């Protein structure tokens, strides 16, 4: 969106010290184009105010700053807090939208669900959705600022690591449809325990306005038990009998590495083939279908949207190398997603199954027990090879027979000789574990 100087003042309450032409807001000085307003954010390791001269040289329309530079000859807006100003600009954009806004969060599956929802809602027209990891207090307003004028629906993902963060994001983007995928052990370092995680996720429902739709996962008791604000509509999805949108059957095709789902809606059945393996994907698909139902998408179009889904980044992405199939699920991990990925691998019978697992981070006091349980679960599945790395996963459950290494690089070097043509290999760990680096060393071996 392009902001005039007047609109910037209206959005932020800032003081316009020097007028400037209308233009979009940019926070990354490396992406400045002539005619942009540069908003100088401050962080622990950076200060946008250090790049004001760069912004001037780039031909900016103006700058939004906390400290006004001397002798400035283009647009100049002074605000008390640049981050708050960015968020207020996001609110300003949201206030001008008249299309549905889907807001979703959850301990696991939110990015996959968001991508599925975007495909399901394609019949509505132009779908604007979160890109990459722009799901926090900076990313959500930036996503709103990038909304094209012709957008027919927004699908916004919201992440958190501590209390009040979802509350803030929901206040900025004001979703009309609110979805919590699940509550599980993630970000415990910032929330303390599962009850703390649930309370943080519940903030999305707590802020619902009259007429908003709450999409409730019947398979998660913590989500089911969340209070529902009066005036909000409720749509229940899941595998439980009586759900408005019920997952009635799911099967993973071990040859085609796809997930087949059947979903019942008001006596009609939707059948879809998701081109990625995992029983956990079926519930994500059911959630996406529920959003589609809430917005009146025909069931055939919902099925077609689910079939178009492609894994986002390193989320159960299928990669083939030298006759070996890799399930690259290395983007992130928590106990629930780790178990789901292992169960998916175990279900791919008829092939040698190899699990390469790295550390799960931000688990607080549950760290040791969570890693032990993950390793013990892997052992219980009778996989052909288990490889573990990292200071947490690599040392967990030492009695379990596994190949152990200091980090993913070392594991890649050690595991190369163990792999055979036809194997299916799972890579799973938190982002900090960098499990995708295993592939670099396998390629070197080949």
LUMNU-510791 format. One line per 5 residues: number of its first residue (from 1); their letters; for each residue y, x, z of N, C-alpha, C. Coordinates in pm, whole numbers. Each point is the difference from the previous one (the first is absolute). Layout:
REM residues N
NUM = A = Y/X/Z/Y/X/Z/Y/X/Z | ... .
//
This chain:
REM residues 446
1 = XXXXX = -120/84/0/120/-84/0/124/87/0 | 101/-43/-71/128/70/-3/95/-67/99 | 63/81/86/94/-50/101/143/36/-39 | 88/-98/9/143/31/-10/46/52/136 | 116/62/2/54/49/128/18/-115/98 .
6 = XXXXX = 46/-115/-51/18/-116/87/-132/-45/60 | -106/-1/-82/-132/-41/49/-53/100/103 | 28/127/-18/-44/99/98/67/-24/135 | 129/-31/-4/71/-30/125/-58/-126/63 | -25/-101/-82/-55/-126/51/-139/21/61 .
11 = XXXXX = -82/84/-64/-136/22/47/-4/83/127 | 84/102/9/-12/97/109/104/-16/111 | 111/-68/-29/109/-5/97/74/132/11 | -22/89/-98/64/131/3/147/-4/-42 | 65/114/10/142/13/-33/14/70/-135 .
16 = XXXXX = 57/-69/-97/18/57/-134/125/87/0 | -19/131/-2/112/94/3/49/33/-140 | -85/-18/-101/41/28/-137/-85/-88/-91 | 64/-75/-86/-72/-93/-87/-81/76/-104 | -101/-68/-52/-84/60/-103/-66/-109/-81 .
21 = XXXXX = -54/34/-117/-63/-100/-86/-135/-44/55 | -51/-109/-56/-131/-51/41/-110/94/-46 | -107/3/79/-114/85/-36/-115/-19/97 | -119/49/-34/-114/-9/90/11/100/115 | -74/-25/108/-3/90/115/-117/97/-15 .
26 = XXXXX = 27/128/24/-103/104/-7/6/80/130 | -116/29/58/-4/79/125/-52/141/-22 | -60/26/-116/-57/131/-31/95/70/-96 | 62/108/46/101/68/-82/-60/55/-129 | -132/23/-1/-66/53/-119/-9/-105/-110 .
31 = XXXXX = 16/-127/37/-13/-107/-98/134/-66/-33 | 106/66/37/132/-55/-28/28/-3/-149 | 50/-113/-47/44/-13/-138/148/-37/2 | 73/33/-105/142/-40/-4/15/-149/25 | 98/-36/83/26/-140/29/-73/-55/120 .
36 = XXXXX = -78/83/70/-72/-45/120/85/21/125 | -27/-81/100/56/23/134/-104/77/80 | 39/116/53/-91/84/77/14/-34/147 | -108/-47/61/-2/-33/142/-59/118/76 | 81/59/87/-37/126/67/-77/-27/130 .
41 = XXXXX = -132/-10/-13/-86/-19/117/-10/128/81 | -23/-18/129/-27/114/89/-139/-15/58 | -72/112/10/-132/1/61/-16/121/89 | -120/17/53/-25/113/89/11/133/-72 | -33/0/-131/-2/127/-73/93/1/-121 .
46 = XXXXX = 86/-100/-12/92/-2/-115/125/-77/38 | 106/24/-77/125/-72/16/62/-19/-138 | 3/-122/-46/53/-28/-133/144/41/-18 | 72/14/112/140/41/-10/14/142/-58 | -107/77/6/3/136/-56/-1/-1/-153 .
51 = XXXXX = -24/-117/-60/-13/-7/-146/114/-79/-65 | 108/-18/72/110/-79/-55/63/66/-122 | 15/131/4/57/68/-117/-93/-10/-120 | -129/3/27/-97/-20/-109/18/-140/-59 | 21/-98/87/20/-137/-47/126/-11/-85 .
56 = XXXXX = 106/70/43/124/-2/-79/-22/62/-138 | -71/114/-1/-26/68/-126/-89/-83/-93 | -85/-84/59/-90/-84/-79/71/-122/-57 | 125/-20/36/76/-112/-53/-26/-130/73 | -19/9/131/-28/-121/77/120/-95/-1 .
61 = XXXXX = -30/-130/14/106/-99/12/69/10/134 | -76/44/99/54/14/134/-108/42/97 | 37/18/126/-95/39/104/16/-93/119 | -109/-19/71/-3/-79/123/-36/96/111 | 92/21/93/-14/110/95/35/-45/142 .
66 = XXXXX = -48/80/95/41/-18/139/123/84/32 | 15/113/-71/115/89/17/69/15/-135 | 125/-41/-9/72/2/-127/46/141/-34 | -32/47/-123/48/132/-42/148/-4/-34 | 63/114/9/142/11/-35/14/12/-152 .
71 = XXXXX = 116/-42/-49/34/16/-142/-107/-60/-92 | -43/-121/32/-102/-66/-82/69/-91/-101 | -41/11/-128/73/-72/-104/-83/-108/-70 | -119/-30/50/-77/-113/-55/-27/-99/112 | -85/-98/-22/-25/-102/99/-43/59/134 .
76 = XXXXX = 52/-59/108/-31/54/134/-8/-116/100 | -119/-22/51/-23/-105/99/-51/65/128 | 71/-22/108/-37/58/129/-71/-107/83 | -120/36/53/-79/-91/83/-36/70/131 | -35/-77/101/-38/59/128/-135/69/-8 .
81 = XXXXX = -94/-60/-70/-136/53/-7/-52/-23/-142 | -29/109/-70/-39/-12/-140/-134/-72/-16 | -94/23/93/-129/-68/-9/17/-150/18 | 78/-41/97/26/-143/21/70/-57/-123 | 90/77/-60/68/-46/-121/-99/-24/-113 .
86 = XXXXX = -97/91/-15/-104/-19/-101/-78/-128/25 | -38/-21/126/-76/-119/35/83/-127/-21 | 128/8/30/87/-115/-22/16/-31/-149 | 0/103/-82/6/-23/-145/-129/-67/-47 | -113/38/59/-125/-68/-30/6/-147/39 .
91 = XXXXX = 56/-27/117/17/-140/43/89/-77/-98 | 103/66/-49/94/-64/-92/-72/-41/-129 | -84/90/-52/-77/-33/-120/-93/-118/29 | -69/9/115/-96/-107/33/70/-135/10 | 119/-3/57/71/-126/17/33/-65/-133 .
96 = XXXXX = 9/80/-106/32/-55/-130/-121/-42/-81 | -121/21/52/-121/-34/-75/-39/-145/25 | -49/-65/-103/-48/-138/12/-148/-10/-37 | -67/112/-11/-141/0/-39/-88/20/123 | -131/-28/-8/-90/26/113/-5/148/33 .
101 = XXXXX = -12/30/129/-15/138/47/-125/6/87 | -97/78/-43/-123/19/77/16/127/84 | -15/-14/132/4/116/89/-136/17/65 | -55/121/-7/-132/19/59/-8/131/76 | -83/-5/105/-28/119/80/-144/-9/46 .
106 = XXXXX = -45/100/74/-137/3/49/-42/142/30 | -104/14/82/-48/133/36/-73/67/-115 | -65/-78/-84/-74/55/-114/11/-99/-116 | -4/53/-121/-6/-84/-118/131/-56/-50 | 112/37/62/124/-66/-43/45/44/-138 .
111 = XXXXX = -19/127/-35/41/44/-134/-90/-61/-107 | -131/-1/26/-93/-62/-94/31/-149/-17 | 23/-68/113/32/-143/-7/130/-23/-75 | 99/84/27/128/-15/-70/-17/14/-151 | -81/99/-42/-22/19/-144/-74/-119/-59 .
116 = XXXXX = -98/-54/73/-72/-118/-48/93/-122/-9 | 83/-18/103/94/-112/-1/92/8/-122 | 48/119/-30/90/16/-114/-68/-42/-130 | -128/36/-16/-73/-40/-120/-23/-151/-3 | -34/-57/114/-26/-144/8/125/-80/-35 .
121 = XXXXX = 118/50/40/124/-74/-21/65/27/-135 | -65/78/-84/58/32/-131/36/-123/-82 | -75/-113/8/40/-119/-78/138/-54/35 | 54/37/117/133/-49/38/111/65/-81 | -30/116/-60/102/71/-76/13/144/45 .
126 = XXXXX = 122/44/25/25/139/40/-29/17/148 | -97/86/31/-39/29/139/58/135/39 | 82/1/103/56/125/53/-73/30/129 | -57/121/11/-79/33/117/32/139/52 | -42/26/123/12/131/62/-65/105/-88 .
131 = XXXXX = 68/113/-14/-57/113/-73/-33/113/96 | -114/64/-24/-38/114/83/-8/-38/146 | 60/84/84/-3/-23/146/135/-49/52 | 77/-69/-82/132/-48/41/-12/-128/82 | -65/13/116/-27/-119/82/58/10/140 .
136 = XXXXX = 97/90/19/56/17/135/147/-39/4 | 71/44/104/138/-43/24/96/49/-107 | -41/102/-78/79/43/-116/-57/-59/-128 | -132/1/-12/-66/-43/-122/18/-148/-32 | -5/-87/103/14/-143/-26/139/-33/-55 .
141 = XXXXX = 109/47/61/130/-28/-62/16/62/-138 | -56/119/-22/7/59/-133/-74/-86/-102 | -113/-57/40/-74/-89/-89/83/-122/-35 | 69/-56/99/87/-114/-26/114/39/-95 | 58/117/20/110/44/-86/-46/18/-144 .
146 = XXXXX = -130/27/-19/-53/22/-135/-45/-129/-66 | 22/-115/64/-44/-128/-56/71/-27/-132 | -74/-22/-109/65/-31/-128/60/-141/4 | 107/-23/-70/66/-131/3/-93/-113/-45 | -98/32/-85/-88/-103/-54/-125/-23/85 .
151 = XXXXX = -8/62/119/-121/-11/83/-30/-146/35 | -129/-37/-11/-44/-135/32/-73/-7/134 | -44/114/52/-67/4/130/-1/145/48 | 11/18/131/-6/133/61/-125/8/87 | -66/116/-2/-115/26/86/29/129/76 .
156 = XXXXX = 30/-15/129/49/113/80/-100/35/109 | -36/128/4/-92/53/100/80/58/116 | -47/-24/123/70/49/118/-95/81/88 | 37/123/28/-79/85/88/69/18/133 | -76/49/99/57/22/132/-80/106/73 .
161 = XXXXX = 64/60/100/-70/91/91/40/-24/144 | 92/-95/23/49/-25/135/57/-142/7 | 21/-52/122/57/-135/14/138/-13/-63 | 33/-122/-39/129/-44/-55/22/41/-146 | -92/80/-56/21/43/-138/-25/-114/-99 .
166 = XXXXX = -108/-75/17/-26/-114/-88/108/-107/19 | 44/-17/123/109/-95/27/123/33/-85 | 36/129/-4/115/44/-79/-22/-25/-148 | -117/39/-50/-26/-14/-143/-3/-146/-42 | -58/-86/83/-4/-143/-32/140/-60/3 .
171 = XXXXX = 84/50/89/137/-48/6/77/39/-126 | -32/119/-53/68/45/-122/-45/-80/-121 | -131/-21/-15/-49/-59/-126/-30/-149/9 | -1/-58/121/-15/-145/17/-108/-60/-92 | -127/35/23/-105/-53/-89/-14/-151/13 .
176 = XXXXX = -32/-64/-111/-30/-143/4/-151/-24/13 | -79/102/-34/-143/-2/26/-34/125/80 | -71/-18/113/-22/110/94/-150/18/23 | -47/120/-29/-144/29/4/-27/122/86 | -91/-14/96/-49/112/80/-147/19/-36 .
181 = XXXXX = -36/111/-61/-137/18/-48/-99/8/115 | 32/76/104/-92/19/112/68/83/109 | -68/11/113/44/84/111/-116/90/39 | 20/131/-7/-104/94/41/64/125/57 | -83/95/37/48/120/69/72/93/-98 .
186 = XXXXX = 130/-17/-11/84/87/-82/133/16/70 | 60/118/-9/129/29/63/-5/-23/152 | -113/29/61/-11/-22/144/92/93/79 | 37/113/-60/92/90/69/134/-66/27 | 38/-96/-85/129/-67/18/-10/-137/63 .
191 = XXXXX = -124/-55/6/-16/-136/52/-85/-8/126 | -76/104/30/-78/6/123/-142/-48/-13 | -20/-122/-49/-134/-55/-13/2/-112/-103 | -115/-65/-18/-10/-105/-101/93/-117/29 | 17/-31/127/93/-108/35/141/37/-43 .
196 = XXXXX = 34/128/13/131/45/-45/15/-8/-151 | -107/35/-73/3/-12/-146/21/-146/-40 | -77/-89/65/11/-143/-32/142/-52/26 | 59/43/111/136/-45/32/99/47/-107 | -20/122/-50/90/51/-104/-16/-78/-130 .
201 = XXXXX = -124/-28/-39/-23/-75/-122/52/-144/13 | -14/-56/119/41/-138/24/149/-20/-24 | 77/107/6/143/-10/-24/31/-64/-136 | -93/18/-96/22/-61/-132/-5/-153/9 | -92/-52/80/-9/-146/18/111/-51/91 .
206 = XXXXX = 34/78/102/99/-46/98/134/-33/-65 | 34/71/-106/129/-21/-64/0/-105/-108 | -109/-76/-13/-10/-98/-109/103/-110/14 | 55/-42/-113/95/-110/-5/-71/-130/-36 | 66/-110/22/-57/-129/-36/-29/-3/-150 .
211 = XXXXX = -122/-41/-34/-40/-7/-139/-72/123/-51 | 7/112/74/-76/119/-40/-149/-29/10 | -80/72/-77/-145/-15/1/-62/119/71 | -80/-27/103/-76/104/69/-142/0/-58 | -45/114/-48/-135/13/-54/-87/66/106 .
216 = XXXXX = -96/-75/55/-76/41/118/-139/45/-41 | -38/121/38/-134/52/-24/-94/-52/108 | -84/-97/-36/-91/-61/98/-107/95/49 | -22/111/-71/-104/95/39/49/99/105 | 127/-3/33/55/91/100/49/-81/120 .
221 = XXXXX = -72/4/113/39/-83/115/138/31/53 | 44/123/-14/134/34/50/109/-65/-85 | -24/-11/-130/97/-68/-86/-6/-150/25 | -120/-53/11/-16/-143/25/70/-41/129 | -4/87/100/58/-34/131/149/17/10 .
226 = XXXXX = 66/45/-105/145/20/6/73/-134/2 | 105/-12/82/80/-124/0/61/-27/-137 | 14/-128/-33/56/-40/-130/128/-78/24 | 113/54/-43/128/-66/26/2/-143/-55 | 62/-92/73/10/-138/-49/79/-5/-130 .
231 = XXXXX = -44/-85/-90/69/-16/-127/-59/82/-112 | -80/102/36/-64/81/-103/-130/-68/-46 | -30/11/-128/-126/-49/-53/-108/105/21 | -125/-43/2/-112/91/23/-104/-20/-109 | -50/110/-55/-110/-3/-95/-104/100/50 .
236 = XXXXX = -122/-48/23/-107/81/59/-91/52/-110 | -27/132/4/-95/57/-95/-103/84/74 | -114/25/-65/-104/80/62/-138/-55/-35 | -100/52/67/-138/-41/-30/-49/-112/90 | 81/-42/96/-42/-106/92/0/-136/-70 .
241 = XXXXX = -98/-82/35/-6/-135/-54/125/-78/44 | 59/-72/-92/119/-77/30/129/67/-41 | -7/125/-46/121/68/-46/58/-72/-123 | 131/-2/-11/63/-57/-119/-40/77/-125 | -9/131/14/-45/88/-109/-116/81/58 .
246 = XXXXX = -123/-36/-40/-118/55/67/-76/97/-90 | -23/119/52/-85/99/-67/-146/-41/25 | -67/-45/-103/-136/-53/17/-109/99/-37 | 33/99/-82/-104/96/-39/66/128/-50 | -63/112/33/47/128/-52/-119/91/-22 .
251 = XXXXX = 8/80/-104/-106/95/-31/60/122/-69 | -46/118/41/45/122/-63/-103/41/-105 | 45/20/-122/-86/44/-110/-12/152/7 | -118/54/39/-12/145/18/2/77/-131 | -26/-68/-111/1/68/-130/141/-1/-59 .
256 = XXXXX = 60/-119/-4/135/-12/-57/110/36/98 | -37/27/128/98/33/104/114/-101/3 | -40/-128/5/96/-109/6/-38/-93/114 | 95/-83/42/-24/-98/106/13/-139/-60 | -105/-78/15/-3/-137/-52/28/-97/114 .
261 = XXXXX = 91/-92/-20/36/-95/107/-3/-143/-52 | -34/-88/91/13/-144/-25/86/-57/112 | 100/-77/-38/96/-56/95/12/-150/-27 | -11/-79/107/7/-145/-13/138/-49/44 | 58/-86/-85/131/-58/29/-5/-150/-32 .
266 = XXXXX = 4/-80/104/2/-147/-17/-114/-49/-90 | -118/52/25/-117/-46/-74/-21/69/-133 | 95/81/-46/-16/76/-123/-35/144/34 | -69/66/-93/-43/138/24/66/96/-97 | 51/106/54/61/109/-76/-98/117/3 .
271 = XXXXX = -32/56/-116/-90/115/-9/78/114/-64 | -2/116/64/76/115/-52/-79/128/17 | 25/94/-90/-61/133/6/112/101/22 | -2/65/115/102/99/35/-52/138/-38 | 70/74/-83/-53/127/-51/11/117/99 .
276 = XXXXX = -52/-23/120/-3/104/104/-104/-45/103 | -76/93/59/-107/-42/91/49/-14/145 | -56/-98/71/29/-13/143/2/-144/47 | -88/-32/95/0/-136/53/135/-34/64 | 68/102/57/129/-26/62/104/-45/-102 .
281 = XXXXX = -19/36/-128/93/-43/-104/-8/-151/-22 | -114/-58/32/-17/-144/-22/96/-80/88 | 19/43/125/93/-72/87/145/23/-44 | 30/120/-50/133/24/-57/23/-93/-119 | -104/-16/-83/11/-90/-115/19/-144/45 .
286 = XXXXX = -67/-38/108/14/-136/52/143/-22/49 | 58/102/64/139/-9/45/94/-17/-119 | -22/80/-105/84/-10/-119/-15/-137/-66 | -124/-50/-2/-22/-132/-56/73/-107/81 | 4/16/132/70/-95/86/150/-3/-33 .
291 = XXXXX = 58/117/-25/141/4/-40/19/-74/-132 | -93/23/-94/8/-69/-127/-10/-151/16 | -91/-43/84/-15/-144/25/128/-57/61 | 58/73/95/122/-47/65/114/-17/-99 | -1/79/-106/107/-6/-100/-42/-74/-126 .
296 = XXXXX = -113/-70/7/-37/-89/-109/-59/65/-123 | -55/122/13/-61/67/-114/-137/-62/-28 | -31/-37/-124/-133/-53/-33/-111/100/34 | -118/-53/36/-109/87/44/-45/97/-110 | -1/-43/-124/-39/91/-108/97/117/-10 .
301 = XXXXX = 127/-26/21/99/107/-5/-13/92/121 | -37/-55/114/-23/84/118/-117/93/-26 | -109/-53/-56/-117/83/-32/36/110/-99 | 80/-34/-101/41/100/-99/86/108/65 | 86/-39/94/83/97/70/-83/96/83 .
306 = XXXXX = -99/-51/71/-88/86/81/-77/98/-88 | -39/-46/-118/-74/86/-93/88/113/-55 | 132/-20/0/91/105/-49/30/105/106 | -36/-27/125/34/93/107/-54/140/-29 | 82/100/28/-42/139/-7/38/67/132 .
311 = XXXXX = -89/86/55/32/66/126/134/73/-6 | 75/-9/109/131/63/9/-17/139/60 | 36/102/-76/-10/135/53/-144/34/36 | -17/71/109/-133/42/44/-57/-103/97 | -22/-119/-51/-60/-109/80/-123/-50/-75 .
316 = XXXXX = -115/56/34/-127/-32/-65/13/12/-153 | 68/105/-42/15/26/-143/-126/69/-52 | -53/-46/-110/-123/55/-56/35/115/-94 | -58/117/25/22/116/-86/-136/59/-37 | -18/32/-125/-124/59/-49/24/146/-35 .
321 = XXXXX = -86/88/54/10/143/-31/-140/59/-13 | -30/51/-119/-128/68/-22/-119/-82/45 | 3/-130/-31/-112/-85/34/-4/-47/143 | 101/35/79/9/-42/141/112/-103/11 | -28/-108/73/101/-105/21/64/19/136 .
326 = XXXXX = 132/11/1/74/13/125/73/-130/31 | -15/-48/121/79/-112/51/113/63/80 | 114/17/-66/112/69/62/79/-100/84 | -29/-1/130/67/-90/95/76/84/102 | 66/105/-53/58/103/86/144/-26/38 .
331 = XXXXX = 55/-118/-35/141/-21/30/24/-12/149 | -88/-72/70/20/-19/144/-129/-48/62 | -3/-3/133/-121/-45/70/33/-42/142 | -70/-102/45/-6/-36/142/-143/-45/26 | -39/-27/124/-141/-33/26/-53/-115/-84 .
336 = XXXXX = 79/-105/-21/-48/-114/-77/-21/35/-147 | 97/68/-60/-15/34/-141/-106/108/-21 | -18/88/98/-106/101/-9/-137/-67/-2 | -21/-96/89/-128/-71/5/-23/-77/-130 | 104/-66/-50/-14/-78/-123/-37/90/-118 .
341 = XXXXX = 62/117/-8/-30/91/-110/-142/53/10 | -43/33/121/-138/48/19/-101/-108/-35 | 28/-123/40/-90/-110/-32/-8/-23/-151 | 113/16/-68/-1/-13/-146/-88/106/-62 | 15/123/44/-82/110/-52/-148/-28/26 .
346 = XXXXX = -32/-43/121/-139/-24/36/-63/-107/-88 | 80/-96/-47/-52/-108/-81/-29/38/-144 | 40/119/-41/-22/44/-138/-137/66/-10 | -104/-79/14/-136/50/2/-44/44/-139 | -98/88/-3/-52/50/-126/62/130/-44 .
351 = XXXXX = 96/51/79/63/128/-31/10/82/128 | 9/131/-13/27/83/118/143/-31/46 | 14/-25/129/129/-41/55/50/108/96 | 123/45/-26/59/110/75/133/-47/60 | 15/18/131/125/-36/67/70/126/48 .
356 = XXXXX = 123/20/-45/83/113/43/119/-57/76 | 4/25/130/93/-69/89/93/99/69 | 129/-36/6/100/81/69/61/-74/117 | 91/64/68/61/-55/121/71/-133/-24 | -5/-84/103/83/-122/7/111/30/101 .
361 = XXXXX = 124/-26/-38/115/40/82/65/-120/68 | 88/31/96/81/-100/72/-86/-101/77 | -107/48/62/-88/-89/76/18/12/150 | 91/86/44/29/9/142/-122/30/84 | -14/-69/111/-110/26/93/-136/-40/-56 .
366 = XXXXX = -2/-78/-109/-127/-42/-60/-53/101/-101 | 68/111/-14/-33/96/-104/-144/51/8 | -41/49/116/-133/61/13/-110/-103/-23 | 12/-116/63/-103/-102/-15/-7/-55/-142 | 116/-14/-65/2/-53/-137/-70/94/-97 .
371 = XXXXX = 21/130/15/-65/95/-89/-150/9/27 | -38/-4/127/-143/0/32/-67/-123/-61 | 60/-116/17/-60/-123/-53/-12/7/-152 | 100/57/-67/-5/10/-146/-116/89/-45 | -17/113/66/-108/92/-37/-135/-64/31 .
376 = XXXXX = -12/-63/114/-126/-66/36/-32/-113/-97 | 101/-71/-44/-23/-107/-98/-47/58/-132 | 62/109/-44/-44/66/-123/-146/42/11 | -37/54/116/-138/44/20/-97/-118/-4 | 41/-115/52/-87/-117/7/-29/-59/-137 .
381 = XXXXX = 81/33/-99/-15/-58/-134/-99/75/-87 | -55/109/52/-101/79/-71/51/46/-137 | 122/50/-1/55/58/-122/-69/132/-29 | 9/44/-124/-71/122/-37/70/126/51 | 131/1/-2/77/115/49/125/-52/71 .
386 = XXXXX = 32/57/114/125/-30/70/73/132/21 | 126/5/-43/84/116/21/121/-39/83 | 34/82/98/109/-30/94/96/117/6 | 129/-31/9/96/108/14/119/-43/84 | 71/99/51/117/-25/84/-30/25/147 .
391 = XXXXX = 105/16/76/-17/31/143/-59/-116/77 | 10/-122/-54/-52/-118/69/-136/-42/-58 | -2/-31/-128/-124/-45/-63/-103/112/-7 | 46/120/-26/-92/112/-16/-75/37/126 | 52/-39/115/-65/35/126/-60/-122/71 .
396 = XXXXX = 14/-120/-59/-49/-121/65/-152/-10/-10 | -62/-57/105/-145/-24/3/-77/122/-50 | 8/113/71/-61/124/-49/-151/-9/-20 | -64/-97/63/-145/-14/-16/-40/-58/-135 | 94/-58/-72/-30/-59/-131/-9/110/-105 .
401 = XXXXX = -105/-7/-82/-20/99/-106/102/-22/-110 | 88/95/-21/105/-13/-100/50/139/-38 | 57/9/-119/69/122/-42/141/-7/58 | 40/101/74/129/-4/70/88/115/-46 | 130/-28/-8/94/102/-47/133/-18/70 .
406 = XXXXX = 81/103/-7/129/-1/68/97/-98/-63 | 2/-7/-133/92/-89/-71/-60/-40/-133 | 74/-78/-77/-55/-52/-125/-23/110/-103 | 83/103/0/-23/111/-91/-133/67/29 | -24/29/127/-126/64/38/-119/-90/-28 .
411 = XXXXX = 17/-130/23/-109/-93/-27/-31/-5/-149 | 104/3/-83/-22/0/-144/-83/119/-45 | 28/115/56/-76/121/-35/-144/-10/48 | -21/-58/117/-134/-8/57/-85/-108/-66 | 64/-108/-43/-76/-115/-48/-39/14/-147 .
416 = XXXXX = 67/85/-75/-22/8/-145/-146/22/-35 | -68/88/73/-139/32/-31/-95/-114/35 | 47/-97/80/-86/-109/45/-1/-119/-97 | 96/-4/-89/15/-117/-87/-83/13/-127 | -45/-117/-49/-84/-5/-119/53/-106/-96 .
421 = XXXXX = -34/15/-125/36/-102/-98/-59/-134/42 | 81/-107/-9/-45/-132/40/41/-39/141 | 47/97/80/44/-31/137/122/-91/-1 | 17/-77/108/124/-72/24/56/53/131 | 125/44/-2/59/74/111/126/-72/49 .
426 = XXXXX = 3/-29/128/118/-63/63/89/108/60 | 130/-6/-30/101/84/64/87/-90/86 | 2/24/131/72/-91/90/61/77/116 | 128/-26/26/69/60/114/145/-44/-1 | 71/28/109/142/-30/4/76/92/-95 .
431 = XXXXX = 124/-38/-32/78/75/-98/10/147/38 | 13/28/130/13/138/43/-125/83/-21 | -115/-65/-18/-125/72/-22/-11/53/-143 | 73/-58/-92/6/46/-139/-140/15/-60 | -81/-104/15/-138/8/-45/-12/15/-152 .
436 = XXXXX = 104/-36/-75/-6/17/-145/-11/146/-41 | 34/91/91/-9/143/-32/-144/46/-19 | -94/-76/53/-141/30/-27/-25/10/-150 | 62/-88/-76/-22/-5/-144/45/128/-69 | 104/63/52/48/125/-62/-108/106/2 .
441 = XXXXX = -72/10/108/-101/104/14/-128/-35/-73 | -29/-127/-15/-117/-40/-79/25/31/-147 | 123/-26/-46/34/31/-138/-9/152/-25 | 41/78/103/-6/145/-14/-144/46/-10 | -89/-63/78/-142/35/-6/-59/-29/-137 .
446 = X = 40/-118/-53/-55/-41/-130/42/99/-108 .
//
